[in-house]
């Protein structure tokens, strides 16, 4: 279990401004100290994770919250690249998306997503889901150290 004195680094990959704002607010209200970094497309996510360009000094996230439907590079490709990269594959990736497509669920798990969550359309339920994700991934789970 992570001690509450630790600051958890979370990378949110989300192109919807309203979903990003809600997620940021839910994490801000949480009990665990965290740094939530937002990137808005798949190419930017990979640049952040690979510490390229303006992200050369980026902190490695302890957790990635990944939408599937992203511009430039979709979340499926981002997930595939994370989980096939020796330096990144141990970072837990939570798929947080509106997609209900069975093939998206199957493909996400084939690419080794750590879990797949469909975003609810109801605001209260969305905030509840984010709180559950935060509580589980940041307090219950033992996250791997950077390699």
VMD Tcl script that draws the C-alpha trace (Angstrom):
set ca {
  {0.00 0.00 0.00}
  {1.27 3.47 -0.86}
  {1.84 5.79 2.03}
  {-0.18 8.98 1.94}
  {3.01 11.04 2.18}
  {4.05 9.90 -1.30}
  {3.03 11.98 -4.28}
  {1.63 9.83 -7.06}
  {2.26 10.89 -10.65}
  {-0.73 10.37 -12.93}
  {-0.77 11.00 -16.68}
  {-4.24 11.74 -18.02}
  {-4.52 11.31 -21.80}
  {-7.85 12.92 -22.64}
  {-8.98 15.15 -25.52}
  {-12.37 16.09 -24.08}
  {-11.99 19.33 -22.08}
  {-15.06 18.57 -19.95}
  {-13.94 15.00 -19.10}
  {-10.42 16.26 -18.35}
  {-11.79 18.98 -16.06}
  {-14.01 16.51 -14.19}
  {-11.15 14.07 -13.75}
  {-8.84 16.83 -12.52}
  {-11.47 18.00 -10.01}
  {-12.07 14.47 -8.73}
  {-8.34 13.92 -8.23}
  {-7.96 17.33 -6.58}
  {-10.62 16.39 -4.03}
  {-9.02 13.00 -3.33}
  {-7.24 11.97 -0.18}
  {-4.00 11.00 -1.91}
  {-1.38 13.56 -2.88}
  {-0.99 13.41 -6.63}
  {0.31 15.30 -9.61}
  {-2.10 14.95 -12.49}
  {-0.58 15.87 -15.84}
  {-2.88 16.29 -18.83}
  {-2.00 15.65 -22.47}
  {-4.66 15.85 -25.16}
  {-3.59 13.48 -27.93}
  {-1.80 10.19 -28.41}
  {1.33 11.61 -30.01}
  {1.76 14.01 -27.09}
  {1.26 11.13 -24.66}
  {4.06 9.16 -26.26}
  {6.36 12.21 -26.32}
  {5.66 12.68 -22.59}
  {6.27 9.03 -21.76}
  {9.44 8.86 -23.87}
  {10.59 12.24 -22.44}
  {11.01 13.78 -25.85}
  {11.06 17.44 -26.90}
  {9.38 19.74 -24.39}
  {8.88 16.71 -22.13}
  {12.59 15.96 -21.70}
  {12.26 16.59 -17.96}
  {8.91 14.86 -17.52}
  {8.40 12.72 -14.46}
  {7.57 9.10 -15.16}
  {3.92 8.51 -14.28}
  {2.93 5.89 -11.73}
  {-0.39 5.47 -13.56}
  {-1.79 6.36 -17.01}
  {-5.48 7.11 -17.52}
  {-5.99 6.65 -21.26}
  {-8.91 7.53 -23.51}
  {-9.14 5.41 -26.67}
  {-10.57 7.99 -29.07}
  {-7.76 10.52 -29.43}
  {-6.46 12.73 -32.23}
  {-3.10 12.18 -33.94}
  {-2.58 8.69 -32.47}
  {-5.48 6.80 -30.97}
  {-5.39 5.30 -27.51}
  {-5.22 1.75 -28.84}
  {-1.90 2.53 -30.50}
  {-0.65 4.40 -27.42}
  {-1.49 1.37 -25.27}
  {0.21 -1.01 -27.70}
  {3.35 1.13 -27.72}
  {3.45 1.46 -23.93}
  {3.05 -2.25 -23.34}
  {5.67 -3.26 -25.93}
  {8.29 -0.77 -24.70}
  {10.74 -2.27 -22.21}
  {11.02 1.02 -20.30}
  {7.27 1.71 -20.13}
  {5.48 -1.63 -20.01}
  {5.30 -1.82 -16.21}
  {3.32 1.43 -15.94}
  {-0.30 0.53 -15.18}
  {-2.69 1.77 -17.85}
  {-6.37 2.28 -17.08}
  {-8.54 2.66 -20.16}
  {-11.16 5.33 -19.46}
  {-13.33 5.74 -22.53}
  {-16.83 6.16 -23.91}
  {-16.42 3.16 -26.21}
  {-18.73 0.23 -25.53}
  {-17.43 -1.70 -28.52}
  {-16.63 -5.29 -27.58}
  {-13.62 -5.30 -29.94}
  {-12.18 -2.30 -28.04}
  {-12.47 -4.15 -24.74}
  {-10.91 -7.30 -26.20}
  {-8.11 -5.40 -27.94}
  {-7.34 -3.36 -24.81}
  {-6.81 -6.51 -22.79}
  {-4.86 -8.16 -25.62}
  {-2.55 -5.14 -25.44}
  {-2.31 -5.67 -21.65}
  {-4.42 -2.81 -20.33}
  {-4.67 -3.09 -16.56}
  {-8.40 -2.37 -16.64}
  {-11.11 -1.03 -18.92}
  {-13.68 1.43 -17.64}
  {-16.48 2.91 -19.67}
  {-17.08 6.56 -18.83}
  {-20.60 7.06 -17.54}
  {-22.60 9.92 -19.05}
  {-24.09 10.87 -15.67}
  {-21.94 13.51 -13.91}
  {-22.33 12.08 -10.40}
  {-21.50 8.57 -11.63}
  {-18.47 9.87 -13.56}
  {-17.09 11.49 -10.40}
  {-17.81 8.32 -8.44}
  {-15.90 6.21 -10.99}
  {-12.89 8.56 -10.87}
  {-12.90 8.40 -7.08}
  {-12.99 4.59 -7.19}
  {-10.10 4.54 -9.70}
  {-8.11 6.92 -7.52}
  {-8.79 4.98 -4.32}
  {-7.96 1.62 -5.86}
  {-4.90 2.54 -7.92}
  {-3.41 5.04 -5.50}
  {-4.13 3.48 -2.11}
  {-4.74 -0.26 -2.51}
  {-2.40 -1.29 -5.32}
  {1.36 -1.53 -4.93}
  {2.71 0.28 -8.00}
  {6.01 -0.78 -9.58}
  {9.07 1.43 -9.14}
  {10.71 3.03 -12.15}
  {13.14 0.63 -13.76}
}
mol new
graphics top color blue
foreach p $ca { graphics top sphere $p radius 0.5 }
foreach p [lrange $ca 0 end-1] q [lrange $ca 1 end] { graphics top cylinder $p $q radius 0.2 }
display resetview
